[in-house]
């Protein structure tokens, strides 16, 4: 009798098992979303392939999917329940897609797909599932290029900033240079800091990289936020360094400022930017250990 009562007590205190996944519904939703947004997705992938500043877009859904896989045990403990708000989000996303298609507005059409994915998650698993997958779902927004009007507003100021910093660094290193706007006139040739050298490419890629890096390498909230914010000065410093190095190399051989060498310097300095991001992380961890008493708030 006592063993039966103990077994009943264990069952009463045992955690509630989660409902099983409805793979049929998930499959149907996935197929329907892909078919509905197929033209938009094809043009998006084409832009990833053709635009260097969005080449990281290929990795965004892959990394988001890997994060979901990493959280599978946490998801398995959830009690799944369909929520009607998910269908509302899917319908609103469809309306947004229609308006965007009529107005030939790519940004609205592409974000409509992300909103539809969010709605599908809410409908299939409810708000607890959405909260558990909040980070990878938000990460999907980084696979979408920013609107041209915003891109153009950001690019030119970054070009001027990179030119000023490179001018200062070259003069400091003993290389005479005259700057006119975004054009640097050296003894050997003129260097123009064009859109490709503005830093927007490294800024977009570093933003994605900093979020993923922070997710996997720290659980402290304020460090994650600081890492995200540090991408701006890190990208600016790395790009100004690239322009400076290009100016120095052009004084040795003008061919080093163009073609393969210029592309190679971009990849090399992006690696340097990642290293700088890692050093920023270590510095933030040291500050946390040195100045914060007790355990700072962490998130999963």
C-alpha positions in Angstrom: 0.0 0.0 0.0 2.8 2.4 0.9 4.6 1.7 -2.4 1.4 2.5 -4.3 1.0 5.8 -2.5 4.7 6.7 -3.0 4.3 5.9 -6.8 1.2 8.2 -6.9 3.1 10.9 -5.1 6.0 10.7 -7.6 3.5 10.9 -10.5 1.8 13.9 -8.9 5.1 15.8 -8.5 6.6 14.7 -11.8 6.7 17.5 -14.4 4.0 17.6 -17.0 5.1 16.0 -20.3 4.9 18.1 -23.4 2.6 17.4 -26.2 4.0 15.7 -29.2 4.9 17.7 -32.3 2.3 17.8 -35.0 4.7 17.1 -37.9 1.9 17.0 -40.5 0.8 20.5 -39.6 4.4 21.8 -39.5 5.1 20.3 -42.9 1.9 21.8 -44.4 2.7 25.2 -43.0 6.3 25.0 -44.2 5.3 24.0 -47.7 2.6 26.6 -48.0 4.8 29.4 -46.7 7.5 28.6 -49.2 5.1 28.4 -52.1 3.4 31.6 -51.2 6.7 33.5 -50.8 8.7 31.6 -53.4 9.3 34.6 -55.8 10.3 36.8 -52.9 12.7 34.1 -51.5 14.3 33.5 -54.9 15.1 37.2 -55.4 16.4 37.4 -51.8 18.8 34.5 -52.4 19.9 36.1 -55.7 20.8 39.3 -53.8 22.8 37.3 -51.3 24.8 35.8 -54.1 25.3 39.1 -56.0 25.8 41.6 -53.2 28.9 41.3 -51.1 27.4 43.2 -48.1 24.7 40.5 -47.9 26.8 37.5 -48.5 26.3 36.5 -44.8 22.6 36.1 -45.6 23.2 32.4 -46.5 24.4 31.7 -43.0 21.5 33.4 -41.1 18.8 30.7 -41.6 21.4 28.0 -41.1 22.6 29.4 -37.8 19.0 30.1 -36.7 18.1 26.5 -37.5 21.1 25.2 -35.5 20.2 27.3 -32.5 16.7 25.8 -32.6 18.3 22.4 -32.7 20.4 23.3 -29.7 17.3 24.3 -27.8 15.5 21.0 -28.6 15.5 19.8 -25.1 14.2 23.0 -23.7 11.5 23.0 -26.4 10.7 19.3 -25.6 9.7 20.3 -22.1 7.1 22.8 -23.3 3.4 22.2 -23.4 2.4 23.0 -27.0 -0.9 24.6 -27.7 -2.2 26.3 -30.8 -3.0 30.0 -30.5 -5.4 31.9 -32.8 -3.2 35.0 -32.9 -0.7 33.0 -35.0 -3.3 32.8 -37.9 -3.9 36.6 -37.5 -0.1 37.2 -37.9 0.0 35.0 -41.0 -2.9 36.7 -42.6 -1.5 40.2 -41.8 1.8 39.1 -43.3 0.0 37.9 -46.4 -1.7 41.3 -46.7 1.7 43.0 -46.3 3.1 40.8 -49.1 0.2 41.8 -51.4 0.7 45.5 -50.7 4.5 45.1 -51.2 4.1 43.2 -54.4 1.7 45.9 -55.9 4.1 48.6 -54.8 7.3 46.7 -55.8 8.7 47.1 -52.3 11.2 44.4 -51.7 11.8 45.1 -48.0 8.2 44.8 -47.0 7.8 41.7 -49.0 10.8 40.0 -47.4 9.9 41.0 -43.8 6.4 39.7 -44.5 7.9 36.2 -44.9 9.6 36.5 -41.5 6.4 37.7 -39.9 4.6 34.8 -41.4 7.1 32.4 -39.9 6.6 34.0 -36.5 2.8 33.6 -36.9 3.2 29.9 -37.9 5.3 29.3 -34.7 2.6 31.0 -32.5 -0.2 29.1 -34.2 1.5 25.7 -34.0 3.1 25.9 -30.6 1.7 29.0 -28.8 3.4 31.9 -27.1 5.7 29.7 -24.8 7.3 28.2 -28.0 7.7 31.7 -29.5 9.4 33.0 -26.4 11.7 30.0 -26.3 12.6 30.6 -30.0 12.6 34.4 -29.8 16.3 34.8 -30.5 16.6 32.7 -33.7 13.3 34.1 -34.9 14.5 37.7 -34.5 17.9 36.7 -36.1 16.0 36.0 -39.3 15.6 39.7 -39.8 19.4 40.0 -40.4 19.1 38.0 -43.7 17.0 40.9 -45.2 18.9 43.8 -46.8 18.1 47.2 -45.3 16.0 49.5 -47.5 17.9 51.5 -50.1 16.8 54.8 -48.7 18.3 53.9 -45.3 21.4 52.3 -46.9 22.2 55.5 -48.9 21.8 57.7 -45.8 24.3 55.5 -43.8 26.8 54.9 -46.5 28.1 58.4 -47.4 28.7 59.5 -43.8 30.7 56.3 -43.2 32.7 57.0 -46.4 33.6 60.4 -45.0 34.4 59.0 -41.6 36.7 56.3 -43.0 38.4 58.9 -45.1 39.1 61.3 -42.2 40.4 58.5 -40.0 42.6 57.1 -42.7 44.0 60.7 -43.4 44.8 61.1 -39.7 46.5 57.7 -39.5 48.5 58.2 -42.7 49.8 61.6 -41.6 50.7 60.1 -38.2 52.7 57.4 -39.9 54.6 59.9 -42.0 52.7 59.5 -45.3 51.7 62.9 -46.7 48.1 62.9 -47.8 45.5 65.5 -48.9 41.9 64.7 -48.5 39.0 66.2 -50.5 35.8 64.7 -49.3 36.1 60.9 -49.7 39.2 61.2 -52.0 42.7 60.7 -50.5 45.5 62.1 -52.7 48.8 60.4 -52.0 52.2 60.9 -53.7 51.6 57.9 -55.9 47.9 58.1 -56.8 44.4 59.2 -55.7 42.4 56.8 -53.6 38.6 57.1 -53.6 36.7 55.7 -50.6 33.7 54.3 -52.5 30.5 52.7 -51.1 32.2 49.3 -51.0 34.9 50.8 -48.7 32.4 52.7 -46.5 32.3 50.0 -43.8 28.6 49.1 -44.3 29.5 45.6 -45.5 31.6 44.8 -42.4 29.0 46.5 -40.2 26.2 44.3 -41.4 28.2 41.1 -41.2 29.7 42.0 -37.8 26.2 42.7 -36.4 25.2 39.2 -37.3 28.5 37.8 -36.0 28.3 39.7 -32.7 24.8 38.4 -31.9 25.7 34.8 -32.7 29.0 35.1 -30.8 27.3 36.6 -27.8 24.6 33.8 -27.8 27.2 31.0 -27.8 30.0 32.5 -25.7 28.2 34.4 -22.9 25.0 34.2 -20.9 25.3 37.6 -19.3 22.7 40.1 -20.6 24.7 43.3 -20.4 27.7 41.7 -22.1 25.6 40.5 -25.0 24.2 44.1 -25.4 27.6 45.6 -25.1 29.0 43.2 -27.7 26.2 44.2 -30.1 26.8 47.9 -29.6 30.6 47.4 -30.0 30.1 46.3 -33.6 29.8 50.0 -34.7 33.2 51.2 -33.4 34.9 47.9 -34.3 33.6 48.1 -37.9 34.6 51.7 -38.2 38.1 51.1 -36.9 38.6 48.0 -39.0 37.5 49.8 -42.2 39.6 52.9 -41.5 42.5 50.5 -41.0 41.8 48.9 -44.3 41.9 52.3 -46.1 45.1 53.2 -44.3 46.8 49.9 -45.2 45.6 50.3 -48.8 47.2 53.8 -48.8 50.5 52.5 -47.5 50.6 49.5 -49.9 49.8 51.8 -52.8 52.9 53.8 -52.0 54.9 50.6 -52.4 53.1 49.4 -55.6 49.9 51.0 -57.0 48.6 47.5 -58.0 48.2 46.7 -54.3 45.3 49.2 -54.1 43.1 47.3 -56.6 41.9 43.9 -57.7 42.9 40.8 -55.8 45.1 42.6 -53.2 42.3 45.0 -52.3 39.8 42.1 -51.9 42.3 40.1 -49.9 42.9 43.1 -47.5 39.1 43.3 -47.0 38.9 39.6 -45.9 42.0 40.0 -43.7 40.7 43.0 -41.9 37.3 41.4 -41.4 39.2 38.6 -39.6 41.0 41.3 -37.6 37.6 42.8 -36.7 36.5 39.5 -35.4 39.6 39.2 -33.3 38.9 42.8 -32.0 35.3 41.6 -31.1 36.8 38.7 -29.1 39.1 41.0 -27.2 36.2 43.3 -26.4 34.4 40.2 -25.0 37.3 39.3 -22.8 37.5 42.9 -21.6 33.8 42.9 -20.7 34.2 39.6 -18.9 37.1 41.1 -16.9 35.0 44.1 -16.0 32.2 41.9 -14.9 34.5 39.9 -12.6 36.3 43.0 -11.3 33.4 45.4 -10.7 30.2 43.4 -10.3 29.7 41.7 -7.0 27.4 38.7 -7.2 26.1 37.0 -10.3 25.0 39.3 -13.1 21.7 38.5 -14.8 22.0 35.8 -17.4 19.7 34.4 -20.0 19.6 31.2 -22.0 
